[in-house]
Amino acid sequence: VGHEVLWQCKGPTFGSRPGPFRAESYGFLSVLLFLHAYCRYFDVHIDPNITHDFYCDSESLLKRITGSLNRSWINPSHCLASDFDLESGILDLIKTLHISFQYLHVQSHQDDSMEIHLLPWAA
């Protein structure tokens, strides 16, 4: 089955110390915001029983989000963690969308050693 890129985005990263982790978090959040707006505007309902692949090259972000989704207790001090503002937005949208995701890590910067058109779609 072929894949077609229907949407892509780019933009700045805000914060007192914007770095790679924060940039990846903004990217994750922007995808979910777009999907949420698209589904609401076009009245699209996605079957929560179907698992969708979500690829990201930040393994630390994927671990943090999956850890937060699976947390069995709430600790108020967790909101003091760096980039919690973005994490909380991501978690809220995941729960609001009622979409099942499988979070998959993909190696970053693969285009440094191979031309983009030769890479697998997930890369």
C-alpha positions in Angstrom: 0.0 0.0 0.0 1.4 3.4 -0.9 1.5 6.4 1.3 1.0 10.0 0.4 2.0 12.9 2.6 -1.2 15.0 3.1 0.1 17.5 5.6 3.4 18.8 7.0 4.3 21.6 9.2 7.2 23.6 10.6 7.6 26.4 13.0 9.5 27.9 15.9 9.9 26.4 19.4 9.1 28.7 22.3 10.3 28.6 25.9 13.0 29.9 28.1 15.4 27.1 26.9 14.1 25.7 23.6 16.0 22.6 22.7 15.6 19.4 20.7 13.2 17.7 23.2 11.0 20.8 23.3 11.0 21.0 19.5 9.9 17.4 19.2 7.2 18.0 21.8 5.9 20.9 19.8 5.9 18.8 16.7 3.9 16.0 18.5 1.5 18.5 19.8 1.0 20.2 16.5 0.1 16.9 14.8 -2.5 16.1 17.4 -3.9 19.7 17.2 -4.3 19.4 13.5 -5.9 15.9 13.7 -8.3 17.2 16.4 -9.3 20.2 14.3 -9.7 18.1 11.2 -11.9 15.6 12.9 -14.1 18.2 14.4 -14.4 20.3 11.3 -15.2 17.4 9.0 -17.1 15.5 11.7 -14.8 12.5 11.3 -15.0 9.7 13.8 -12.1 7.3 14.1 -12.6 3.8 15.4 -10.9 3.6 18.7 -10.5 -0.2 18.2 -8.0 0.4 15.4 -4.4 1.1 16.4 -2.6 3.8 14.4 1.2 4.0 14.0 2.7 7.2 15.3 6.4 7.5 14.3 8.8 9.9 16.1 12.6 10.1 16.1 12.7 11.2 19.8 12.7 8.0 21.8 12.9 10.0 25.0 9.7 11.8 24.1 7.9 8.6 23.3 9.0 7.0 26.6 7.9 10.1 28.5 4.4 10.2 26.9 3.8 6.4 27.1 5.0 6.5 30.7 2.6 9.4 31.5 -0.3 7.6 29.8 0.4 4.5 31.8 1.0 6.2 35.2 -1.2 4.7 37.9 -0.9 7.6 40.3 -0.8 11.4 40.1 2.0 13.3 41.8 1.6 17.1 41.9 5.3 17.6 41.7 5.3 16.1 38.2 3.9 19.4 36.8 7.3 20.9 37.7 9.1 18.8 35.2 10.6 20.6 32.2 8.3 20.9 29.2 5.3 19.7 31.3 3.2 22.4 29.5 3.6 20.5 26.2 3.3 17.1 27.8 0.0 18.0 29.4 -1.3 19.3 26.1 -0.3 16.1 24.3 -1.8 13.9 26.9 -5.1 15.9 26.9 -5.4 15.6 23.1 -4.6 11.9 23.1 -7.4 11.3 25.6 -9.8 13.7 23.8 -9.3 12.2 20.4 -10.1 8.6 21.6 -7.6 7.2 19.1 -5.4 4.2 19.8 -1.8 4.8 18.9 1.2 2.5 18.7 4.3 4.8 19.4 7.2 3.8 17.2 10.7 5.1 17.3 12.4 5.8 14.0 16.1 6.6 13.7 16.7 10.3 13.2 18.9 11.9 10.5 18.8 8.9 8.2 18.9 11.4 5.3 22.5 12.2 6.3 23.6 8.9 4.7 20.9 8.2 2.1 18.9 10.3 -0.2 15.4 11.1 1.1 13.5 9.4 -1.8 15.4 6.1 -1.1 14.4 6.0 2.6 11.4 3.9 3.8 8.2 5.9 4.3 8.4 5.8 8.1 11.9 7.4 8.0 
